[in-house]
């Protein structure tokens, strides 16, 4: 399974969108500072995720969430 995930930084309030195969390990690596792109916002909390059967579908959804319409959709999901 491949996952698209949305993280929210407790420190900065910013959102990060990514995709991976092992969601738990990826979240751990974001919060341990292994990723230069997210090191500044530790700690990160998972706010949304979706699962897909192949990488191509997950990457397609990740790219969609990074567009204006995708960001608007994520804003509507936020409580």
PAVEXGU-344330 format. One record per atom (N, C-alpha, C): residue in three letters; x, y, z; atom name. Coordinates in pm, 1 decimal. Layout:
<nodes>
node residu: ala; x: X; y: Y; z: Z; atome: CA
...
</nodes>
This chain:
<nodes>
node residu: unk; x: 83.3; y: -118.7; z: 0.0; atome: N
node residu: unk; x: 0.0; y: 0.0; z: 0.0; atome: CA
node residu: unk; x: 88.3; y: 125.8; z: 0.0; atome: C
node residu: unk; x: 39.4; y: 226.4; z: -68.1; atome: N
node residu: unk; x: 106.5; y: 356.3; z: -72.8; atome: CA
node residu: unk; x: 11.5; y: 459.0; z: -14.1; atome: C
node residu: unk; x: 68.0; y: 558.6; z: 49.2; atome: N
node residu: unk; x: -12.5; y: 655.7; z: 123.6; atome: CA
node residu: unk; x: 20.4; y: 798.4; z: 82.4; atome: C
node residu: unk; x: -81.7; y: 881.1; z: 82.6; atome: N
node residu: unk; x: -65.6; y: 1026.3; z: 73.9; atome: CA
node residu: unk; x: -100.8; y: 1076.7; z: 212.6; atome: C
node residu: unk; x: -19.4; y: 1168.0; z: 264.2; atome: N
node residu: unk; x: -43.6; y: 1214.9; z: 399.5; atome: CA
node residu: unk; x: -30.5; y: 1366.4; z: 406.6; atome: C
node residu: unk; x: -98.9; y: 1421.6; z: 503.7; atome: N
node residu: unk; x: -93.5; y: 1565.2; z: 529.8; atome: CA
node residu: unk; x: -54.0; y: 1582.2; z: 675.3; atome: C
node residu: unk; x: 52.6; y: 1656.6; z: 695.6; atome: N
node residu: unk; x: 101.5; y: 1684.9; z: 830.7; atome: CA
node residu: unk; x: 77.0; y: 1831.6; z: 863.3; atome: C
node residu: unk; x: 60.1; y: 1860.4; z: 990.1; atome: N
node residu: unk; x: 47.4; y: 1998.4; z: 1037.2; atome: CA
node residu: unk; x: 152.9; y: 2018.2; z: 1145.6; atome: C
node residu: unk; x: 228.0; y: 2126.5; z: 1134.2; atome: N
node residu: unk; x: 330.7; y: 2157.0; z: 1232.5; atome: CA
node residu: unk; x: 267.9; y: 2225.0; z: 1353.6; atome: C
node residu: unk; x: 294.8; y: 2169.6; z: 1470.2; atome: N
node residu: unk; x: 247.8; y: 2232.5; z: 1594.2; atome: CA
node residu: unk; x: 324.1; y: 2360.9; z: 1621.9; atome: C
node residu: unk; x: 445.2; y: 2369.3; z: 1570.3; atome: N
node residu: unk; x: 532.0; y: 2485.0; z: 1595.0; atome: CA
node residu: unk; x: 496.8; y: 2603.3; z: 1504.8; atome: C
node residu: unk; x: 481.2; y: 2577.9; z: 1373.4; atome: N
node residu: unk; x: 459.6; y: 2686.5; z: 1277.8; atome: CA
node residu: unk; x: 317.2; y: 2694.5; z: 1224.8; atome: C
node residu: unk; x: 239.7; y: 2587.4; z: 1239.3; atome: N
node residu: unk; x: 104.4; y: 2584.4; z: 1185.2; atome: CA
node residu: unk; x: 99.6; y: 2552.0; z: 1036.5; atome: C
node residu: unk; x: 216.0; y: 2532.4; z: 974.5; atome: N
node residu: unk; x: 221.2; y: 2503.8; z: 831.3; atome: CA
node residu: unk; x: 179.2; y: 2360.4; z: 802.8; atome: C
node residu: unk; x: 142.6; y: 2339.0; z: 678.0; atome: N
node residu: unk; x: 98.7; y: 2207.9; z: 632.9; atome: CA
node residu: unk; x: 205.6; y: 2149.2; z: 539.9; atome: C
node residu: unk; x: 225.4; y: 2017.5; z: 546.1; atome: N
node residu: unk; x: 317.3; y: 1947.1; z: 457.0; atome: CA
node residu: unk; x: 243.4; y: 1828.9; z: 396.5; atome: C
node residu: unk; x: 255.6; y: 1811.5; z: 265.2; atome: N
node residu: unk; x: 189.4; y: 1703.0; z: 194.1; atome: CA
node residu: unk; x: 296.2; y: 1613.1; z: 133.7; atome: C
node residu: unk; x: 282.9; y: 1483.1; z: 152.7; atome: N
node residu: unk; x: 379.5; y: 1389.5; z: 97.6; atome: CA
node residu: unk; x: 316.1; y: 1255.0; z: 68.2; atome: C
node residu: unk; x: 396.7; y: 1164.3; z: 12.8; atome: N
node residu: unk; x: 351.4; y: 1028.4; z: -12.6; atome: CA
node residu: unk; x: 462.3; y: 932.3; z: 25.4; atome: C
node residu: unk; x: 424.2; y: 810.1; z: 61.3; atome: N
node residu: unk; x: 522.0; y: 711.9; z: 106.2; atome: CA
node residu: unk; x: 458.8; y: 573.3; z: 104.9; atome: C
node residu: unk; x: 541.7; y: 474.6; z: 136.9; atome: N
node residu: unk; x: 491.4; y: 338.0; z: 145.8; atome: CA
node residu: unk; x: 465.5; y: 297.6; z: 290.9; atome: C
node residu: unk; x: 546.3; y: 346.4; z: 383.5; atome: N
node residu: unk; x: 531.3; y: 313.4; z: 524.8; atome: CA
node residu: unk; x: 503.5; y: 442.5; z: 602.1; atome: C
node residu: unk; x: 379.0; y: 466.3; z: 631.5; atome: N
node residu: unk; x: 336.3; y: 593.1; z: 690.5; atome: CA
node residu: unk; x: 392.6; y: 615.4; z: 831.1; atome: C
node residu: unk; x: 390.2; y: 513.3; z: 914.1; atome: N
node residu: unk; x: 438.4; y: 528.8; z: 1051.0; atome: CA
node residu: unk; x: 587.6; y: 564.4; z: 1053.5; atome: C
node residu: unk; x: 666.9; y: 494.8; z: 970.4; atome: N
node residu: unk; x: 810.4; y: 522.5; z: 964.3; atome: CA
node residu: unk; x: 837.0; y: 662.0; z: 908.7; atome: C
node residu: unk; x: 759.8; y: 702.8; z: 808.6; atome: N
node residu: unk; x: 780.0; y: 834.5; z: 748.4; atome: CA
node residu: unk; x: 749.4; y: 945.5; z: 848.9; atome: C
node residu: unk; x: 643.7; y: 930.5; z: 924.9; atome: N
node residu: unk; x: 610.0; y: 1030.6; z: 1026.5; atome: CA
node residu: unk; x: 720.1; y: 1037.7; z: 1132.4; atome: C
node residu: unk; x: 772.7; y: 922.4; z: 1172.8; atome: N
node residu: unk; x: 882.1; y: 919.2; z: 1269.5; atome: CA
node residu: unk; x: 1004.1; y: 993.6; z: 1215.2; atome: C
node residu: unk; x: 1036.6; y: 972.0; z: 1086.6; atome: N
node residu: unk; x: 1152.8; y: 1039.3; z: 1028.1; atome: CA
node residu: unk; x: 1131.1; y: 1190.1; z: 1016.8; atome: C
node residu: unk; x: 1007.5; y: 1233.3; z: 986.2; atome: N
node residu: unk; x: 979.3; y: 1378.1; z: 983.8; atome: CA
node residu: unk; x: 1002.7; y: 1438.0; z: 1122.4; atome: C
node residu: unk; x: 955.6; y: 1371.0; z: 1226.0; atome: N
node residu: unk; x: 965.7; y: 1424.4; z: 1361.7; atome: CA
node residu: unk; x: 1103.2; y: 1408.5; z: 1424.3; atome: C
node residu: unk; x: 1188.8; y: 1327.0; z: 1364.5; atome: N
node residu: unk; x: 1324.7; y: 1313.0; z: 1418.5; atome: CA
node residu: unk; x: 1423.3; y: 1406.3; z: 1349.6; atome: C
node residu: unk; x: 1375.9; y: 1483.1; z: 1250.4; atome: N
node residu: unk; x: 1461.5; y: 1579.1; z: 1182.8; atome: CA
node residu: unk; x: 1539.2; y: 1522.3; z: 1065.7; atome: C
node residu: unk; x: 1505.9; y: 1401.2; z: 1020.0; atome: N
node residu: unk; x: 1576.5; y: 1338.9; z: 907.4; atome: CA
node residu: unk; x: 1547.3; y: 1407.8; z: 774.7; atome: C
node residu: unk; x: 1436.7; y: 1479.2; z: 765.8; atome: N
node residu: unk; x: 1398.6; y: 1545.6; z: 641.6; atome: CA
node residu: unk; x: 1428.8; y: 1695.0; z: 650.7; atome: C
node residu: unk; x: 1515.6; y: 1742.9; z: 562.6; atome: N
node residu: unk; x: 1552.7; y: 1884.3; z: 564.7; atome: CA
node residu: unk; x: 1431.7; y: 1975.2; z: 541.7; atome: C
node residu: unk; x: 1338.3; y: 1929.2; z: 458.9; atome: N
node residu: unk; x: 1220.7; y: 2010.9; z: 425.0; atome: CA
node residu: unk; x: 1127.5; y: 2033.6; z: 543.1; atome: C
node residu: unk; x: 1129.3; y: 1943.2; z: 640.6; atome: N
node residu: unk; x: 1034.8; y: 1956.3; z: 752.1; atome: CA
node residu: unk; x: 1103.0; y: 1974.5; z: 887.3; atome: C
node residu: unk; x: 1232.4; y: 1981.7; z: 888.8; atome: N
node residu: unk; x: 1308.0; y: 1993.5; z: 1014.2; atome: CA
node residu: unk; x: 1265.2; y: 2116.2; z: 1095.5; atome: C
node residu: unk; x: 1235.0; y: 2225.8; z: 1025.8; atome: N
node residu: unk; x: 1200.2; y: 2351.3; z: 1093.2; atome: CA
node residu: unk; x: 1068.7; y: 2346.0; z: 1170.2; atome: C
node residu: unk; x: 979.2; y: 2251.6; z: 1137.2; atome: N
node residu: unk; x: 845.5; y: 2253.0; z: 1194.8; atome: CA
node residu: unk; x: 816.6; y: 2147.0; z: 1298.6; atome: C
node residu: unk; x: 919.7; y: 2076.8; z: 1345.0; atome: N
node residu: unk; x: 899.5; y: 1969.9; z: 1443.6; atome: CA
node residu: unk; x: 834.1; y: 2027.8; z: 1567.9; atome: C
node residu: unk; x: 731.5; y: 1968.2; z: 1623.1; atome: N
node residu: unk; x: 672.6; y: 1838.8; z: 1593.4; atome: CA
node residu: unk; x: 560.4; y: 1847.8; z: 1489.0; atome: C
node residu: unk; x: 546.5; y: 1741.2; z: 1411.6; atome: N
node residu: unk; x: 444.3; y: 1729.9; z: 1309.1; atome: CA
node residu: unk; x: 337.2; y: 1631.3; z: 1354.1; atome: C
node residu: unk; x: 211.6; y: 1662.2; z: 1322.0; atome: N
node residu: unk; x: 100.9; y: 1573.1; z: 1355.0; atome: CA
node residu: unk; x: 30.5; y: 1533.9; z: 1225.5; atome: C
node residu: unk; x: -7.2; y: 1408.9; z: 1215.4; atome: N
node residu: unk; x: -79.9; y: 1360.0; z: 1099.0; atome: CA
node residu: unk; x: -223.8; y: 1409.0; z: 1107.0; atome: C
node residu: unk; x: -269.8; y: 1481.7; z: 1005.3; atome: N
node residu: unk; x: -406.9; y: 1533.1; z: 1006.0; atome: CA
node residu: unk; x: -495.2; y: 1466.5; z: 902.4; atome: C
node residu: unk; x: -434.4; y: 1400.7; z: 801.1; atome: N
node residu: unk; x: -513.2; y: 1332.7; z: 698.2; atome: CA
node residu: unk; x: -424.3; y: 1234.3; z: 625.1; atome: C
node residu: unk; x: -481.1; y: 1119.6; z: 587.5; atome: N
node residu: unk; x: -408.0; y: 1024.3; z: 504.0; atome: CA
node residu: unk; x: -505.8; y: 945.5; z: 419.1; atome: C
node residu: unk; x: -456.7; y: 900.2; z: 304.7; atome: N
node residu: unk; x: -533.8; y: 815.9; z: 213.5; atome: CA
node residu: unk; x: -442.8; y: 705.1; z: 164.3; atome: C
node residu: unk; x: -498.6; y: 587.4; z: 140.9; atome: N
node residu: unk; x: -421.4; y: 472.6; z: 94.3; atome: CA
node residu: unk; x: -456.8; y: 438.4; z: -49.2; atome: C
node residu: unk; x: -354.9; y: 394.6; z: -123.7; atome: N
node residu: unk; x: -370.8; y: 358.3; z: -263.9; atome: CA
node residu: unk; x: -298.0; y: 227.2; z: -290.3; atome: C
node residu: unk; x: -340.7; y: 157.6; z: -393.2; atome: N
node residu: unk; x: -281.0; y: 27.7; z: -423.7; atome: CA
node residu: unk; x: -149.2; y: 39.1; z: -498.2; atome: C
node residu: unk; x: -122.4; y: 153.8; z: -561.0; atome: N
node residu: unk; x: 6.1; y: 168.6; z: -630.9; atome: CA
node residu: unk; x: 61.2; y: 309.9; z: -614.5; atome: C
node residu: unk; x: 191.6; y: 322.2; z: -637.9; atome: N
node residu: unk; x: 261.5; y: 449.2; z: -618.1; atome: CA
node residu: unk; x: 208.9; y: 558.8; z: -710.6; atome: C
node residu: unk; x: 177.9; y: 524.4; z: -834.9; atome: N
node residu: unk; x: 133.4; y: 625.2; z: -931.7; atome: CA
node residu: unk; x: 7.2; y: 696.7; z: -884.4; atome: C
node residu: unk; x: -88.2; y: 622.1; z: -830.5; atome: N
node residu: unk; x: -211.6; y: 683.7; z: -780.6; atome: CA
node residu: unk; x: -182.2; y: 775.7; z: -662.3; atome: C
node residu: unk; x: -94.3; y: 731.7; z: -573.5; atome: N
node residu: unk; x: -60.5; y: 812.2; z: -456.1; atome: CA
node residu: unk; x: 8.6; y: 942.1; z: -497.3; atome: C
node residu: unk; x: 101.8; y: 933.0; z: -591.0; atome: N
node residu: unk; x: 172.7; y: 1052.7; z: -637.3; atome: CA
node residu: unk; x: 77.7; y: 1147.3; z: -709.3; atome: C
node residu: unk; x: -15.6; y: 1092.2; z: -785.4; atome: N
node residu: unk; x: -115.1; y: 1175.3; z: -854.5; atome: CA
node residu: unk; x: -198.5; y: 1253.8; z: -753.0; atome: C
node residu: unk; x: -240.8; y: 1188.9; z: -645.5; atome: N
node residu: unk; x: -320.9; y: 1256.7; z: -543.5; atome: CA
node residu: unk; x: -236.2; y: 1358.8; z: -467.1; atome: C
node residu: unk; x: -110.0; y: 1325.6; z: -439.6; atome: N
node residu: unk; x: -19.8; y: 1420.3; z: -373.0; atome: CA
node residu: unk; x: -6.2; y: 1546.8; z: -456.5; atome: C
node residu: unk; x: 16.2; y: 1531.3; z: -585.5; atome: N
node residu: unk; x: 28.9; y: 1648.8; z: -673.4; atome: CA
node residu: unk; x: -99.8; y: 1729.5; z: -677.7; atome: C
node residu: unk; x: -214.6; y: 1661.3; z: -675.1; atome: N
node residu: unk; x: -342.8; y: 1731.8; z: -673.6; atome: CA
node residu: unk; x: -355.2; y: 1817.4; z: -547.4; atome: C
node residu: unk; x: -318.6; y: 1759.7; z: -432.1; atome: N
node residu: unk; x: -329.1; y: 1834.4; z: -306.9; atome: CA
node residu: unk; x: -236.6; y: 1955.1; z: -303.1; atome: C
node residu: unk; x: -137.2; y: 1957.3; z: -388.8; atome: N
node residu: unk; x: -45.1; y: 2070.3; z: -394.7; atome: CA
node residu: unk; x: -90.4; y: 2177.8; z: -492.7; atome: C
node residu: unk; x: -206.3; y: 2157.3; z: -556.9; atome: N
node residu: unk; x: -263.5; y: 2258.1; z: -646.1; atome: CA
node residu: unk; x: -359.4; y: 2345.7; z: -566.2; atome: C
node residu: unk; x: -406.3; y: 2452.5; z: -628.2; atome: N
node residu: unk; x: -501.7; y: 2541.3; z: -561.2; atome: CA
node residu: unk; x: -629.3; y: 2470.6; z: -521.4; atome: C
node residu: unk; x: -686.2; y: 2390.8; z: -611.4; atome: N
node residu: unk; x: -809.1; y: 2316.4; z: -579.4; atome: CA
node residu: unk; x: -784.9; y: 2214.4; z: -469.4; atome: C
node residu: unk; x: -670.8; y: 2147.2; z: -476.4; atome: N
node residu: unk; x: -638.0; y: 2047.4; z: -374.7; atome: CA
node residu: unk; x: -621.1; y: 2109.5; z: -237.5; atome: C
node residu: unk; x: -554.3; y: 2224.5; z: -231.7; atome: N
node residu: unk; x: -537.9; y: 2293.1; z: -102.3; atome: CA
node residu: unk; x: -673.1; y: 2337.4; z: -47.0; atome: C
node residu: unk; x: -760.8; y: 2382.1; z: -135.5; atome: N
node residu: unk; x: -894.3; y: 2424.3; z: -92.0; atome: CA
node residu: unk; x: -971.1; y: 2304.2; z: -36.7; atome: C
node residu: unk; x: -956.3; y: 2189.2; z: -101.0; atome: N
node residu: unk; x: -1022.3; y: 2068.3; z: -52.0; atome: CA
node residu: unk; x: -970.1; y: 2029.8; z: 86.8; atome: C
node residu: unk; x: -839.6; y: 2039.4; z: 105.2; atome: N
node residu: unk; x: -781.8; y: 2008.8; z: 237.0; atome: CA
node residu: unk; x: -828.5; y: 2108.9; z: 341.3; atome: C
node residu: unk; x: -843.2; y: 2233.3; z: 304.2; atome: N
node residu: unk; x: -893.5; y: 2334.4; z: 398.3; atome: CA
node residu: unk; x: -1035.3; y: 2299.5; z: 445.2; atome: C
node residu: unk; x: -1115.6; y: 2245.6; z: 356.0; atome: N
node residu: unk; x: -1252.8; y: 2205.8; z: 393.5; atome: CA
node residu: unk; x: -1253.0; y: 2084.2; z: 485.6; atome: C
node residu: unk; x: -1152.1; y: 1998.2; z: 476.1; atome: N
node residu: unk; x: -1143.0; y: 1881.3; z: 562.4; atome: CA
node residu: unk; x: -1104.4; y: 1916.8; z: 704.3; atome: C
node residu: unk; x: -1035.6; y: 2028.6; z: 717.8; atome: N
node residu: unk; x: -984.0; y: 2069.6; z: 849.3; atome: CA
node residu: unk; x: -1098.6; y: 2107.3; z: 942.6; atome: C
node residu: unk; x: -1095.4; y: 2053.1; z: 1065.2; atome: N
node residu: unk; x: -1203.8; y: 2083.5; z: 1160.9; atome: CA
node residu: unk; x: -1206.3; y: 2226.6; z: 1206.7; atome: C
</nodes>
